[in-house]
Amino acid sequence: MTYVRDKAFTYSSDRYHKSVTVPKGYVSDGATWAIDIKSDSWWVHDKLCDTGRWDDGSACSNWQASTVLSDILRHEGRYIRAQYWRIFTWLFGGGQARTNGMW
């Protein structure tokens, strides 16, 4: 399924002290290879993986992108999903963030 972001959204990571903005009109396939859930996590993860960059232009690693996804899921109360989605997105995803390095 394809999703289109209807308004811009900026996530600020307390862990990394960086932000990532998902602009209005951004297109995503949702939670790749998983059940799509109502969450900001896959929007932010997709943006980081597509660009490999934080808003300040610095590189984002595959681990950082997966950890941010996990942090958002944990904040949403999805504690178990936060753990296994972090591992699976790190192992099997990453896009441009992966080219920046696994760690």
Order of alpha helices (4+ residues) and beta strands (2+ residues): beta-beta-beta-beta-alpha-alpha-alpha-alpha
